[in-house]
């Protein structure tokens, strides 16, 4: 099997495949001794505005200060039938939970702007999901929780922390791929064709019947972040019928794009709309 080669610590090490895809572990820097726990992060940024707290979150996450369980990505399997009647199988690998700061014992989910999310995704050799991928992840999630909307001080760090604690109370220690707890920051045709270039796209927060609370929406300016937003990282390399492909090549391929995207063009790949480096 030919496994793609990537630079230095951004290399993702794959677990051996034995007939079906197993979890995939991404590599990140080792956190420093001064790395913040989840509770310590929110204690530090509790009174800060988004543009004050986000550089702190970026420094922690890019420095490897994320819980170990988030580094083991789980497979999502989808398939389509092409125009010739052949079935095309696809497996992509997703973080089991939304982006967080801290350790396994003391972590906290951290909503971020698309600018920060894209920087983190690039650094960890990942990308952000499409609407279709959010639906597929929800369908295959092991832990599905009832959404809990909040209404006051939605963009404050204290509400971010409060919402995280609500989710943990619901989760009750259950492990595995989790969904239904956040709206996803997504990539979308609506971004690449929007008259304004400073928008963000959100989607999801599924109810137990599978209906998303949030339709695909691009009305927020890209610095808006509230407690309901979540960043789900997707590993950049995708397996199509057993062969590795870059997700951009999959999205550009007329025969394959429907595996990852259910929009008309599927040509928005990241949050600056330039070619992938």
N, C-alpha and C positions, 0 to 999 in steps of 0.2 A: 504494500500500500504506500502510495506517495503522499506524505504529509507535508503541507506547505511549510516553508522555512521563513521565519520572521526574525527581526533584529532583537538581540540581547534579551532584557528582562520582559519585553512585550511578547515573547514567545509563549504560546499556550501549549502546555504539555497534555497530550491526549492519553486517556486510558486505553488499553488495548481493546480492539473491537473483536468480539467473539460472536459473530452472526447478527448482532444488532448493536446499535449505538449505545454506548455507556456514557455516564457523565464525563464532562470535559472540564479540566481545571485550568483557569487562567493564572498567569504569573503576574505579580505586582511587587513593587518594592517592599522591603520589610519595614514596618512602621517604627518610628523612633521611640526611644524610651519616654519621650514627652508627649506621645500621641494622646489625644483626648478620647475619653470614653464617650458614649452617647449622651449620658446625663451631664457630663462635664461640658460637652460642646454646647448644649442648650442652656446650661447655666451661664456660660461665657457670652453667648450671643443673644440672650433673652430680651434685652432692650434695644437691640440693633435693628436698623433698616436693612433691606435686602442687599444693598450695595456695600454695606459694612460687613455683614455676616458671610456673604458668598465667597470673598477671597479666603476667609478662614476655612470654610468648608472645602474649597478647592485645594488648599495647601494640605489639609489632612488627607483627603481622598487620594490625590495624586501621589502623596507620600506613603500610600499603602495602608492608611488607617481605615480599613473596612473589615467587618467581621469575616472570619475564615469561611463560614458557611456560604457567603455570597460569592466566593471564588470558584465554587464547584457548580458549573452550569449544567442544566438538565436538558435532555433532548425533547424537542417537539416534532412530531411526525405528521406530515400532511401529504396528500397525493391529489393528482388531477388526471383526467383522461384527455389526451391530446386529440387533434383533429383526425388522426389516423386510427384512433381507437386504442392506442397504447396508454398504459398507466405510467405516469411519471411520479416517482417517490422522492420525497425531500425530507431531510432532517436538518433542523437548525437548533442551536443551543442557546438557552436563555438563563439569565440569573434567576435563582429560585425566589427572590424577593426584590423589593425596590431598594435602590441605592441607599446605603446607610453609612454612618460613622460609628467607630467603636469596635469592641470585641464581641465574641459570641455571648459573653455573659452580660455585657453592658453596651448595647448598641441602640441607635435611634435612626429611623428613616428621615431622610433629608430632602425636601423639595428644593429644586434648583431651577434657574433660568435655562432656556435652551442653549445659551452661549456656554455656560458652565458644563451642562450635560454633554454637549458636543465635544468639548475639550477632553472631558473624562473618557468618553467613548473612544475617541481617537487614540488616547494614551494607552488604553487597555485593549486596543485592536477590536473594537466593538462598533455597533451602530444602534440606532434607536428604532423601535418597531413601527410598523404600519398599522392601520386600523384592522386589517385582516389578521395580522399576527396577534394583536391584542385579543381578538375574539378566539383565535385558536388556542392561545395560552390559557384563557379562562376555561375553555372547554376541557382542557387536559390537566387543569390544576388539581392537586390533591386536597388542598385546603381552600375552601371557598367560604368567604365570610360576608355577612350582611353589611352593606355600606352604612356608615354613620355620618350623615351630613351635620356640619356645624355652621353657625350663622354669624357669630360676632368675631371681630378682629381676625378675619380669615387669613390675612397676610402676615400675622405676627408670629415670631418664633415660639412664643409661649403656647399658641394654639397648635403649631406644628408638633410640639412636644406632647401636648395634651392628646392630640389625635393619635400619635404613636402609642401612647399608653392605653388608649381605648382599644386599638387594634390588638395589642398584646393581651389585654384582658379577654378579648374575644378568642384569640388564638389558643390560649390555655396551654402553651407549650407544644402544640402540635407542629410537626415538622413536614417539610416537603414543599413543592411548588405551590405558592400562595397567590390568590387573585381575589378580586372583588373589593379591594381595600383602598384603591386609589384610581384617579383618572391618569391615564398614561400620557406623557409627552410623546408625540408621534411625528413621523414624517408624512407628508401628504401632498398630492397634486394641488390642493387648495393653497398651499404655501408658495409653490413655484409659480403660480398664476395669479397670486393676489396683487392688487394694485399697489399695496403698501408692502415694503420688504422687511418691516420690523414686527412681523406677526409671529405667533407661536400656535401650534396645533395641539389640541388635547382631545382625548377620546376615552370612553370606557366607564369604569366604576360600575361593574355589572351587578345587578340584583340577583337573588337566588334563582329567578326564573330565566336568567341569561340575558335579560334586557339591560342595555347600558343606560345609566342615568344621563351620561354626557354624550350626545351625538358628536360627530366630528365637528370641531369648532375652531375657528381661527380669528375670533374677535378680540382676543387679548393682545396687547402690546407685549413684546418679547421680554420685558423686564418684570412682568407681572407673575408672581408666584404666590400660590396660597396652599393651605394645609392639605388640600385634596389632591395635589399634583404628585406624581411619582415618576421616577426615572428607572426604567427597566432596560438593562443592557443586554444586547444580543451579540453573540460572537460573530465576527465578520465573515468567516468561512462557512459555507453551507454545503451539505452533501446532497447531490442530485444523482439518483440511481447509483449511489456508491462512489461517486467522484466528487472531489472538492472543487467548489467554485466560489469566487468572491461574490458577495451579495449584490454588488453593483452589476456584475455581469448577468446574474440571474434576473435582476429587475429590467435589464435592457433586452433580454431574450424574449421574443414574442411567445415562444412555446413554454417558457418557464415562469414568466412574471406572475402568473395567476397563483403560483404556489405561495408567494409572499405578499401579494398586493391585490386588492379588489377594486381599485380605482381605474379611471380611464387610461391614464398615461403612465403612471408608476415611474415618473422620472425625477422625483425629488428624493435625493439620496442622503442629504445632510442639511445642516442649518446655515450654510452660507451659499448653497446652490451653485457652487463651483465644482469643477471636476475633482474627483477623489485623488488624493496624492498617493 
